Amino acid sequence: MDKIKREEVKKLISETNQPCISIYMPTEKSEGNAYNKMKIRFKNLTRAARKKLKDNWGMSEKEIDEILEPLVGLENDKDFWLDEQSQGLAFYISPDQYKSYRLPVKFEEEIKVGENFDFRQIVPAVFEDNSFYLLALSRNNTRIFYCDDENIEKVELENLPASFEEIFETGNLEVNIQRASSSTGGDTGIYHGQGGVEGDTEEDLLQYFRLVDEAVTPYLNQLGAPLALMCVEEIYPYYEKANNYDNLLEEFVKGSPGKMKKEEIYSQAKDVILPELNKEKENAIEKYKELISSGKTEKELEKILPETVHGKVEFLLLSSSANKQGNYDLSDDKIIEEEPDHDFDLYNYAVLNTILNGGKVYLLSDEQMPDDTDIGAVYRY
């Protein structure tokens, strides 16, 4: 599973060597006939790309072969399709670069060949990433999971203590205290209850959680994703004190996950954590509604598009079904209502400029869109 950051998107937006090819496809789970399904889907999309490059861009077969060269061999690479599965694959190809991403977004099958990359479908992965890590803490079974909107998968971390007993049993205590001491500046406290968990003290709990943190934090620092806890209510303050990871969520899942299967854990966790991760989008929708009569919002594409170019848009709300082909005249700041020679979606152009100028974009269903419109903007001033 990959992460795509806004800085990477901005670099792709700044691509000036055309044509820019954007390919989106959903993926299948690694079971049954998944590989053959994805192979056929990919083959059809690359065939469509070749046709667009020939018909709309006038490229020769040799030129087409050169620009699509990074995709050669992927069709029959079974490991590529079945390893590290996600919900969707995105490919961005131009004469100067090639990028592919496995992302937790269920993409619609789509191929665009235009003057810019098309980023509408990738918006949720950039601004609405609902993936998180869940640390299930209990005395007898500590585990960490990767979660997104639909799935939970256990992550195997070296040195993650499996249980409280593992650390405090005879023979393990001294070496584990030394290990934690070296990573926490030597402040390990005084230990009691050394042979079991019945007489454990605050110092015992803190020491245990420091060892857990020592295994978890370096791994998560490479990713930056939110970390949520599932534990009994009394434990959270101890882990919070031992924690060194900057993106630990205050909201946690209350309960003892020790004997739970991962599916049971996920069922409880998603109801608590996903709404927390979605707050920013919900706040944006509410802000739009509150400012409708203030002059700081707009719902007409013709008026919004010039303001995205000039950096006035703080955030953009866009219907996932919105699509409008056309052209844009930068010299006059206006839309040209005619069919473009190449794929040029005006909503996508609004998305590109909003991101490039530091604004945020949220993709919504038709039902979620406020004000009965395909697009809405909140202005900075």
C-alpha positions in Angstrom: 0.0 0.0 0.0 1.4 3.4 -1.0 0.9 6.9 0.3 0.7 9.9 -2.0 1.4 13.3 -0.5 0.4 16.7 -1.7 4.0 17.6 -2.5 4.1 14.6 -4.9 0.8 15.6 -6.5 2.1 19.2 -6.9 5.1 17.9 -8.8 2.9 15.8 -11.1 0.6 18.9 -11.6 3.7 20.9 -12.7 4.4 18.4 -15.5 4.7 20.4 -18.8 5.8 17.7 -21.2 2.7 16.4 -22.9 0.8 14.2 -23.3 0.0 13.3 -19.7 -1.7 9.8 -19.3 -3.8 9.0 -16.2 -5.0 5.5 -15.7 -7.2 4.4 -12.9 -8.4 0.8 -12.2 -10.0 -1.1 -9.3 -8.1 -4.2 -8.1 -9.3 -7.5 -6.9 -8.4 -9.5 -3.8 -5.8 -12.2 -4.3 -8.2 -15.1 -4.7 -10.1 -17.0 -7.4 -9.7 -15.5 -10.8 -8.5 -12.1 -9.5 -5.3 -12.1 -11.6 -7.0 -12.8 -14.9 -9.6 -10.1 -14.2 -7.0 -7.5 -13.5 -4.9 -8.6 -16.5 -7.8 -8.2 -18.9 -8.8 -4.8 -17.4 -5.2 -3.5 -17.7 -4.9 -4.7 -21.2 -8.1 -2.9 -22.2 -7.0 0.3 -20.6 -3.6 0.3 -22.3 -5.3 -0.4 -25.6 -7.5 2.6 -25.0 -4.5 4.7 -24.2 -2.8 3.7 -27.4 -5.9 4.7 -29.4 -6.1 8.1 -27.8 -2.4 8.8 -28.4 -2.8 7.9 -32.0 -6.2 9.5 -32.8 -6.1 12.6 -30.6 -2.3 13.3 -30.4 -1.2 12.0 -33.9 1.6 9.9 -32.4 3.3 7.2 -34.4 3.4 3.6 -33.2 7.1 4.1 -32.3 6.3 7.2 -30.2 3.5 5.4 -28.5 5.7 2.4 -27.7 8.3 4.8 -26.2 5.9 6.7 -23.9 4.1 3.4 -22.8 7.4 1.5 -22.3 7.1 1.6 -18.4 4.0 -0.6 -18.7 5.6 -3.3 -20.9 5.7 -6.6 -19.1 3.3 -5.6 -16.3 0.4 -7.4 -17.9 2.0 -10.8 -17.3 3.7 -9.9 -14.0 1.6 -11.9 -11.6 3.6 -10.8 -8.6 2.8 -7.1 -9.4 -0.9 -7.7 -9.5 -1.3 -10.0 -6.4 1.4 -8.6 -4.0 0.5 -5.9 -1.5 -3.0 -5.6 -2.7 -5.0 -2.3 -2.3 -8.4 -1.2 -3.5 -7.1 0.6 -6.6 -4.2 1.3 -8.8 -3.3 4.7 -10.4 -0.7 5.2 -13.2 0.7 8.6 -14.3 2.8 8.6 -17.5 4.3 11.3 -19.5 7.4 11.6 -21.7 9.4 12.7 -18.6 8.1 10.5 -15.8 6.2 7.4 -14.7 4.5 6.9 -11.3 2.2 4.2 -10.1 0.4 4.0 -6.7 -1.5 1.3 -4.9 -4.1 3.1 -2.8 -7.0 2.4 -0.5 -9.5 4.0 -2.9 -12.0 2.0 -5.0 -11.3 3.7 -8.4 -13.7 3.8 -11.3 -12.0 2.3 -14.4 -10.8 5.4 -16.4 -8.2 6.5 -18.9 -7.4 10.2 -19.7 -4.8 11.5 -22.1 -4.5 15.3 -21.8 -2.4 18.3 -21.3 -2.4 17.7 -17.5 -2.8 14.6 -15.4 -6.4 14.0 -14.1 -6.5 13.9 -10.3 -10.1 13.9 -9.4 -10.3 10.2 -8.5 -7.1 10.5 -6.3 -8.5 13.3 -4.2 -9.7 11.0 -1.3 -6.2 9.5 -1.0 -4.7 13.0 -0.7 -7.2 14.9 1.5 -9.5 12.2 2.9 -7.2 9.4 3.8 -9.2 7.1 6.1 -6.4 4.7 6.7 -5.0 4.4 10.2 -3.0 2.0 12.4 -4.7 0.4 15.4 -2.7 -0.8 18.4 -4.7 -3.4 20.3 -3.3 -3.3 23.8 -3.9 -6.0 26.4 -1.8 -7.8 28.9 -1.9 -11.1 27.1 -2.0 -10.2 23.4 -0.7 -6.9 22.0 -1.0 -6.5 18.2 -0.9 -3.7 15.6 -3.2 -3.6 12.6 -3.4 -1.5 9.4 -7.0 -0.4 8.7 -8.8 1.5 6.0 -12.5 2.1 5.0 -13.1 -1.6 4.4 -10.2 -3.8 5.6 -8.0 -4.7 8.6 -4.7 -6.5 8.3 -2.2 -7.5 11.0 1.3 -5.9 10.8 4.2 -8.0 11.9 6.7 -5.7 13.8 10.0 -7.0 15.0 10.5 -6.4 18.8 6.8 -5.7 19.5 6.2 -7.4 22.8 3.4 -9.9 22.4 2.3 -9.8 26.0 2.9 -8.2 29.4 4.0 -11.7 30.7 6.6 -11.9 27.9 8.4 -8.9 29.3 8.1 -9.6 33.0 8.8 -13.3 33.1 12.0 -14.5 34.7 14.9 -14.2 32.3 13.5 -11.5 30.0 13.1 -8.6 32.4 16.7 -7.5 32.7 17.5 -7.5 28.9 14.2 -5.7 28.1 14.8 -3.1 30.8 18.2 -2.4 29.4 16.8 -2.1 25.9 14.1 0.4 27.0 16.6 2.3 29.1 18.9 3.0 26.2 16.0 4.4 24.2 14.3 6.4 26.9 17.3 8.1 28.5 17.7 5.7 31.4 14.5 6.7 33.3 13.0 3.3 33.7 11.7 3.5 37.3 11.6 0.9 40.0 10.1 -2.5 39.2 7.9 -4.7 41.3 5.8 -7.8 40.6 8.7 -9.4 38.6 7.3 -12.9 37.8 3.8 -12.2 36.7 1.1 -9.5 36.2 -0.9 -9.8 39.4 1.3 -7.4 41.3 2.1 -5.0 38.4 2.6 -1.3 39.3 2.5 1.9 37.4 6.2 1.5 36.7 5.6 -1.9 35.3 2.9 -0.7 32.9 5.0 2.3 31.8 8.0 0.1 31.2 5.9 -2.3 29.1 4.4 0.5 27.1 7.8 2.1 26.5 8.9 -1.2 24.9 5.8 -1.3 22.8 6.4 2.3 21.8 10.0 1.5 20.9 8.8 -1.0 18.4 5.9 1.0 17.0 7.1 4.6 16.7 10.1 4.1 14.3 7.9 2.1 12.0 5.0 4.7 12.0 7.4 7.7 11.7 8.1 6.5 8.1 4.4 6.7 7.3 2.9 9.5 9.3 -0.5 7.8 9.5 -2.7 8.2 12.5 -2.4 5.7 15.4 -5.4 4.7 17.4 -5.5 2.6 20.5 -7.9 -0.1 21.5 -7.7 -0.8 25.3 -9.5 -0.7 28.6 -10.1 2.9 29.7 -7.6 2.7 32.6 -4.7 1.8 30.3 -4.9 4.7 27.9 -3.2 7.4 30.1 -0.2 5.1 30.7 0.3 4.5 27.0 -0.1 8.2 26.3 2.6 8.9 28.8 5.0 6.4 27.2 4.1 7.3 23.6 6.6 9.2 21.4 4.6 9.1 18.2 3.3 12.5 17.2 0.1 11.3 15.4 -1.6 9.4 18.3 -5.3 10.0 18.3 -7.0 11.2 21.5 -10.1 9.2 20.6 -9.6 5.6 21.3 -11.6 2.3 21.2 -12.7 1.3 24.7 -12.5 -2.4 25.5 -10.2 -5.4 25.9 -9.1 -6.8 22.5 -7.0 -9.6 24.0 -9.2 -12.6 22.8 -10.9 -10.8 19.9 -10.5 -11.8 16.3 -9.3 -9.0 14.0 -12.7 -8.8 12.4 -14.3 -8.1 15.8 -11.7 -5.5 16.5 -12.3 -3.8 13.2 -16.1 -3.8 13.7 -15.7 -1.8 16.9 -12.8 0.3 15.7 -14.2 1.7 12.5 -17.3 3.0 14.2 -15.1 5.1 16.6 -12.1 6.1 14.5 -13.5 6.7 10.9 -15.8 9.5 12.0 -12.9 11.1 13.8 -10.8 11.0 10.5 -13.7 12.4 8.5 -14.2 15.4 10.8 -12.2 17.7 8.5 -14.4 17.0 5.5 -17.5 17.4 7.6 -16.3 20.7 9.0 -15.6 21.9 5.4 -19.2 21.1 4.4 -20.6 22.8 7.4 -18.4 25.9 6.8 -19.7 26.1 3.2 -23.3 26.0 4.5 -22.7 28.7 7.1 -21.1 31.1 4.6 -23.6 30.7 1.8 -25.0 34.2 2.4 -21.7 35.9 3.1 -20.2 36.3 -0.3 -17.4 33.9 0.5 -18.8 30.9 -1.3 -19.6 30.2 -4.9 -21.3 27.3 -6.8 -20.9 28.2 -10.4 -17.9 26.6 -12.2 -17.5 29.7 -14.5 -16.9 31.9 -11.5 -14.9 29.4 -9.4 -12.4 28.4 -12.0 -10.7 31.8 -12.4 -10.4 32.0 -8.6 -8.7 28.6 -8.4 -6.1 29.9 -10.8 -5.5 33.0 -8.7 -5.3 31.1 -5.4 -8.5 32.5 -3.8 -10.1 29.1 -3.0 -9.5 27.8 0.5 -11.3 24.5 -0.2 -13.3 23.0 -3.0 -16.2 20.6 -2.7 -16.7 18.5 -5.8 -19.3 15.9 -6.8 -17.6 12.6 -7.8 -19.9 12.5 -10.9 -19.0 16.0 -12.1 -17.5 16.0 -15.6 -17.3 18.9 -18.1 -15.1 18.9 -21.2 -14.0 22.2 -22.5 -11.1 24.7 -22.8 -9.9 27.5 -20.6 -8.4 30.8 -21.8 -5.9 31.9 -19.3 -5.4 35.3 -20.9 -9.1 36.2 -20.5 -9.9 34.0 -17.4 -12.8 32.4 -19.1 -14.1 29.0 -20.2 -14.3 28.3 -23.9 -17.4 26.2 -24.6 -16.1 23.9 -27.3 -15.1 20.3 -27.4 -11.3 20.1 -26.7 -8.9 18.3 -29.0 -7.5 16.4 -26.0 -9.0 15.2 -22.7 -9.4 18.5 -20.8 -11.9 18.3 -17.9 -12.7 21.7 -16.5 -13.5 20.3 -13.0 -10.2 18.6 -13.0 -8.5 21.9 -13.9 -10.2 23.5 -10.9 -8.8 20.7 -8.7 -5.3 21.1 -10.1 -5.2 24.8 -9.4 -6.7 24.5 -6.0 -4.1 22.0 -4.9 -1.2 23.9 -6.6 -2.2 27.1 -4.6 -2.4 25.3 -1.3 -6.2 24.8 -1.1 -8.0 21.6 -0.1 -10.3 19.5 -2.2 -13.0 17.1 -1.0 -14.8 14.6 -3.3 -18.4 14.1 -2.3 -21.4 12.0 -3.5 -24.3 13.8 -5.1 -26.3 13.4 -1.9 -23.5 15.0 0.2 -23.1 18.1 -2.0 -24.6 21.1 -0.4 -26.6 23.7 -2.3 -27.8 21.3 -5.0 -24.7 21.8 -7.2 -21.8 19.9 -8.8 -19.1 22.2 -7.3 -18.8 24.6 -4.4 -16.0 26.8 -3.2 -15.1 28.6 0.0 -12.9 31.6 -0.6 -10.0 32.8 1.6 -11.2 36.4 1.4 
